[in-house]
């Protein structure tokens, strides 16, 4: 049963610390997305990769957030330095990108910044 | 105006009831449409794609009205396990593979 995996599932950290979240997309999928979900804002797109190349990161605060795909099996989202307002659930999703636009989500990383 | 708008609910219905949700989208050139389901503290999961001619999957029926720019989801014979938040999702023109998610409609099915 192919699925997107994310680590860690939960992270509690202090303000100012670096946070790195990891995602393994479904094997063979060539599009990867990072989303943030909060009660107030709902699901927001942060970054979008196709064939490992970043295509859109307009939703991401550039001063502290960065997203990369070191290889086809790993996507990372980094926050440095973290702030309490970054507390949210961060989801990674992947899609086959070949005329099919469905996205499949990982279980998310629940981040709390104190 | 939000790109995808939904009534947040909650819709409280008894088991066995039929319930319908609507969603409106602002971009008339939108290309693809979906309904996702999200359980509490879980990830969104694809429920069904929405096709121009309408489509059905068991107790679930999705309809698209391009002229009025709305999408609907009908759930028949609702079950307790249908309790969740239903997200309306749209892919705009020139959006590549990016999807825009509505805020979701919460459904609570009671015994």
Contacts between the chains, C-beta under 8 A, distances in Angstrom:
chain1	res1	chain2	res2	distance
A	31	B	97	4.7
A	33	B	97	8.0
A	33	B	98	7.6
A	42	B	101	6.6
A	42	B	102	7.8
A	42	B	103	4.6
A	42	B	104	7.0
A	43	B	44	7.1
A	43	B	87	7.3
A	43	B	101	4.3
A	45	B	98	6.4
A	45	B	99	7.9
A	45	B	100	7.9
A	48	B	96	7.4
A	48	B	97	7.0
A	48	B	98	5.7
A	50	B	96	7.2
A	50	B	97	6.7
A	55	B	96	6.4
A	56	B	96	7.6
A	56	B	98	6.5
A	91	B	43	5.8
A	91	B	44	7.5
A	95	B	97	5.8
A	97	B	97	5.6
A	101	B	31	8.0
A	101	B	32	4.8
A	101	B	34	7.9
A	101	B	91	5.2
A	101	B	97	5.8
A	101	B	99	6.8
A	102	B	34	6.7
A	102	B	46	5.3
A	102	B	49	6.9
A	103	B	46	7.6
A	103	B	97	7.8
A	103	B	99	6.1
A	104	B	46	7.0
A	105	B	43	3.9
A	105	B	44	5.2
A	105	B	45	7.0
A	106	B	43	6.3
A	107	B	42	7.3
A	107	B	43	5.5
A	108	B	43	5.5
